[in-house]
Structures are given as structure tokens and as C-alpha cells.
Amino acid sequence: MGTQTIIRPPVFAVALSVMLLAYAGTSSARDYSVVDVVGDSVSAGVNPDYYSLFRAYGWVHMLYGSAGATGAPPVLTITNVWPDVAHYNSAVSGSKASEWVNTNSYSYLATVKNHHPDLVFVMIGGNDALAYASDGVFTEQEKSEYKTNLTHIVELLQADTPTPDIVLIGYYDLLDGYSSNLPPAYASYAILSQATVDGNRIIQEIAEARHCFFVSIYESFMHHCYGAELGDTGHIAPDYVRTPLTSLDIHPVTTGHRAIYERIYAQLIDLDEIPRFTRISMESNRVLLGWSSSIGQKYALEQSASLTQTNWCTLPQTNAGLPPENLVTNSVDTSQTLFYRIRVLD
């Protein structure tokens, strides 16, 4: 970065008389060195399609470029985005959020922290939800307990060096919103659809409070699970789970894992484009500017009345990265066209 500059292809957004120009220093994108995963069996790669082979193959394997049993690895992998990144998968099958913050050991998190990642994907809580819902009620106390445990995981990760960017991933609804229609034999899962909604809301709240990125896979899975047998008239092929309902399995099959992989790969692209303007709004003589940001960067917001001007005015504050988005409000003269750009600082 420093004094040499590379201007990436301009990204313009117009709002009244204000224009935005995305700009960076010698690095035109956010690079990560070490990536790891906190998770349970879904992230560990448990996959009903592979039970007979006694091996794991899931969304993390796809993201990292591993081939499946019958096909080549995905064309788009994490090394397409960051060629030299070291990547780990520390997910533990069967684990709960409560076990990742067990004060007797912290052994699961110790594995992650020993890798010193600067980017961590966290998808944990599915087994907690199943345990909480086993009596047919997801109580406020249980919600609070899960929120406390997941928050603690994030806090412990953010206390590491370097401080990583964290992507919290929500869960899919195994029953497509129709868990209340389950037959008596599956009564313990009757509240699962609502519990998934409640759990995802908690995950998103933590992401917002702790400055993490949030990825929802809820919408991607909806109508691809067991709802077809429970009254879901909007069911869509292919199935992302092992069917029929009598073979109920909480783990995605290969197509389901691929759906998660595709959503996470899209998040990689978003991360790689940091910083990128994300919003602009104006009220009276004040403009609100927002851009995607990383905890590992610092930014200067610059203003000019002309793209041909060589000396841009740097606004007073230096903005430390505050994921997922930095926001700045600036007073403007609405009688002139203004251009803004972001510069990544050393």
C-alpha cells in the first residue's frame, strides 16, 4: 500500500450529487493467510451419500478443493481467491457450542487458536438445538445459554493474535417450516422449525454485536428438505437431505453440502472485494457512506470535487476496520458533485 497506488475498476453509485469511487493501495483486495472452521458434523463433512465409504465429504472439503468419491473437485475453491492461503478444518463431529467453551479444557478452540487464523468460519449450534428441543420446548433460558456460549466462542477467537475476521453461519430448517406436522414418532422434532428461526436470529444478533460477518443458508435450503412429506406444496428438487422421512437424517447429502459451499464461496468473493462501497444515503446536507471492511485493515475516506484532481482531501478520521461495514456521516455542499474513495492504509 503506501504511496504507490493501484486503482481497481471504478465502482460508481449515484445519490443526488454524490458519486463513489472504490480505491485501494498497492493491494487491490483483502488477502487472508490462514483460514479455519469451527463447527460440528455438518462442517466436518458428515454426508449420508458417503456412509458406505466411511469417509467425510462436505462443504468445507468442496471449499478447500477436495474431490468427491465420484467426481472432480469444484472448479472454484478458496485457492482461486487466495492462492497461498493455509486452510484448516477444526470442526468436531457431534460437538456443541457449550463444549467449545468448556472451561475445563478449551481443547477444541485451542486447536483453532494454535493455527492463528486471520479468518474463521463458525457454524456451531445444531446439536445444541437438538438437545434443547428434545423435550418439545426451546426455553428462554436455553436460548440465553446458547447465546452466551456462542458469544464466548467469538470473544475467545477475537482475543487471538492476529485478531481474525469471523463469519458466523446460520442453520437450515430440516423440516421446511413444517415440523409441527410431524407424526408422533418424531414428536421430539415438532418445534424444530421455530427453534431454527430463533437460533438463526441469535446468531445474527451476535454477528451484529461482535462485528462479525453473517451468512444465512436458511433460504437456500427452504423447500429442499423433508417438507414435501409434511404439507409443503412448494417443494423443489433436488433434495438436500436423505429421503424419505423414515430415513430422516440431520446431515445434508452431497447436493445440500454443495448448496452451503456455494453460499460460502460467494462470501469469499465479498471478503476478497473489501473495501467496497455498500451504501450511500443523503439527508439535507449530510451524506452517509458505508463500505465493507475487515478487522485487519485501516481506511482513509477521501473526497474530491473532480476525478481529474490530483490532491484528494482526506476526511479527518482514520477508520479502523469494523466488520462487516464501516459507516461515516459527512457534511457536504449539495450544490456541487462530490466524489469519494476509500484508501487502505499501511
Summary of the structure (lengths in Angstrom):
residues: 346
radius of gyration: 22.5
end to end distance: 5.9
largest distance: 72.4
contacts: 1120
relative contact order: 0.16
helix: 34%
strand: 22%
